Amino acid sequence: MIFRWFGRKKPEETAPKDEAAKDQSITLESATPAPEPEPEKTPEPSAAQPAPKQETEPVPELAPAPPSAEPQRPVPPAPVAQTPITPPPAAAPVEPPPAPAPMPEPEPVPELPPAPAPAPVAAAAEEAPPTKKGWFAKLKEGLSKSSSKLTDGITSIFTKRKLDDEALEELEELLITADLGPATAAKVTAELARTRFGKEVSPEEVKSTLAAEVSKIVTPVAKPLVLDPALKPHVILVVGVNGTGKTTTIGKLARQFKAEGKSVMLAAGDTFRAAAVSQLKIWGERTGCPVVARDTGADAAGLAYDALERARAEKVDVLLIDTAGRLQNKTGLMEELRKIVRVIKKLDETAPHTTLLTLDATTGQNAHSQVEIFRDMVNVNGLILTKLDGSARGGVLVSLAEKFKIPVHAIGVGEGVYDLRPFDADAFAKSLMGLSAD
Ligand SMILES: Nc1nc2c(ncn2[C@@H]2O[C@H](COP(=O)(O)OP(=O)(O)OP(=O)(O)O)[C@@H](O)[C@H]2O)c(=O)[nH]1
């Protein structure tokens, strides 16, 4: 109930966005180009130039109060100086207070809506950090739509049946429809055939064998996002189709980095939509991170440059740059993203140090074309699969791992600030097959 309240969707934004994400591979080439904002004159900024109109949100003291009479949770102790993304520290399973709902989009007003009465807690403590056991339960529950499709199919194929060619064929088909992709499905069934062909196998045996195979495939990509402490800042460029969860993921990452004792700055590089800027500002408030933003229609590359310049001056540990993801105008998007990369390289030729692509797991195989598109535009070197909760197509992660071999740093299992977890290959494989943790 609390998570639902916390993650309340913005009716005017979320539905179209989700649809946009789902349709993207279709609309990519055919849709009429969206009107592009006239970029500001900032493409070639130099360190000597004063930054153009730049609005920086100072660290807010407090989160907006949730509209609830429930008591606020005190700030959980933050583990300091851990570099990889780690789950938050365990806490007593107390009912957490609800977090503030995302504000309705006041397009085109770029300002934050007035916050309700301030709450006596720090923003990052809005939700209870889940325990390790809680994480697995959440992942398993989140993947239940994906896993029930698979486990129901496996049960109907393998109840009192020998592993013959027909059964293998049915299994392969089932795995393909569960988004594991033909190559992965063939590989996994071949392995099962190698060890069990001609024998009577139970659905449980099939599930454990498949879980072990899936785990083998995804283990090489299960890599935590490691920050280089020598970089001030480590620049993370977050790219992806609209609605895939870029801004939300930035908010979640910001919370994690802050909890690790890092200083974090956010840059609202999706200057195309006022709603995107205000959404990032809300995350900045909630996580206590300054947000570098400009008015709608401003030049995104210029903004990224300013943000990096400021992050360097302030010796910030991590700079997370949000970007636009409107694929209706692929050429415009490509130019904008490349320009951002080009311009920030003027300050640090090794930046961006991480280019993260967010993929909405509910889009299934469309995620493949998104990887191809963004990999061609910018050098994507990390993936985050979002919305694995409630997706019936979580198997796509397996085929992505097999095909692209790009590290999957984390997965999104909800809209809450703690709902990003490091990608654990074994836990994922077991959850996908509906098996328990041990
Ligand atoms: N259930 C679920 N919802 C998520 C997750 N990540 C993001 N969302 C929701 O997905 C919707 C879109 O997320 P955004 O972060 O706005 O996506 P975006 O890519 O920044 O979209 P634009 O701002 O349009 O570019 C929001 O309603 C989020 O709350 C997740 O892991 N699980």
The ligand as a Tripos MOL2 file, in Angstrom:
@<TRIPOS>MOLECULE
LIG
   32    34     1     0     0
SMALL
NO_CHARGES

@<TRIPOS>ATOM
      1 N1          7.1980   -0.4170  -11.1650 N.pl3     1 LIG1
      2 C1          8.2910    0.2860  -11.4630 C.ar      1 LIG1
      3 N2          8.1510    1.5180  -11.9450 N.ar      1 LIG1
      4 C2          9.2790    2.2210  -12.2420 C.ar      1 LIG1
      5 C3         10.5630    1.6780  -12.0610 C.ar      1 LIG1
      6 N3         11.4610    2.6210  -12.4690 N.ar      1 LIG1
      7 C4         10.7410    3.6830  -12.8770 C.ar      1 LIG1
      8 N4          9.4250    3.4600  -12.7510 N.ar      1 LIG1
      9 C5          8.3040    4.3380  -13.0950 C.3       1 LIG1
     10 O1          8.3020    4.5320  -14.4940 O.3       1 LIG1
     11 C6          7.8020    5.8190  -14.8130 C.3       1 LIG1
     12 C7          8.7970    6.5180  -15.7200 C.3       1 LIG1
     13 O2         10.0000    6.7270  -15.0060 O.3       1 LIG1
     14 P1         10.9360    7.9770  -15.2810 P.3       1 LIG1
     15 O3         12.0700    7.8760  -14.3200 O.co2     1 LIG1
     16 O4         10.1670    9.2250  -15.3320 O.co2     1 LIG1
     17 O5         11.4230    7.6340  -16.7460 O.3       1 LIG1
     18 P2         12.3480    8.5280  -17.6920 P.3       1 LIG1
     19 O6         13.0890    7.5720  -18.5410 O.co2     1 LIG1
     20 O7         13.1300    9.4900  -16.9120 O.co2     1 LIG1
     21 O8         11.2690    9.2620  -18.5660 O.3       1 LIG1
     22 P3         11.3690   10.7200  -19.2270 P.3       1 LIG1
     23 O9         11.5220   11.6760  -18.0920 O.co2     1 LIG1
     24 O10        10.0960   10.8630  -19.9350 O.co2     1 LIG1
     25 O11        12.5460   10.6810  -20.1320 O.co2     1 LIG1
     26 C8          7.5850    6.5200  -13.4890 C.3       1 LIG1
     27 O12         6.2290    6.4150  -13.1330 O.3       1 LIG1
     28 C9          8.4310    5.7230  -12.5240 C.3       1 LIG1
     29 O13         7.9550    5.7710  -11.2090 O.3       1 LIG1
     30 C10        10.6730    0.3390  -11.5410 C.ar      1 LIG1
     31 O14        11.7580   -0.2430  -11.3550 O.2       1 LIG1
     32 N5          9.5000   -0.2970  -11.2550 N.ar      1 LIG1
@<TRIPOS>BOND
     1     1     2 1
     2     2     3 ar
     3     2    32 ar
     4     3     4 ar
     5     4     5 ar
     6     4     8 ar
     7     5     6 ar
     8     5    30 ar
     9     6     7 ar
    10     7     8 ar
    11     8     9 1
    12     9    10 1
    13     9    28 1
    14    10    11 1
    15    11    12 1
    16    11    26 1
    17    12    13 1
    18    13    14 1
    19    14    15 2
    20    14    16 1
    21    14    17 1
    22    17    18 1
    23    18    19 2
    24    18    20 1
    25    18    21 1
    26    21    22 1
    27    22    23 2
    28    22    24 1
    29    22    25 1
    30    26    27 1
    31    26    28 1
    32    28    29 1
    33    30    31 2
    34    30    32 ar
@<TRIPOS>SUBSTRUCTURE
     1 LIG1         1 GROUP 0 **** ****
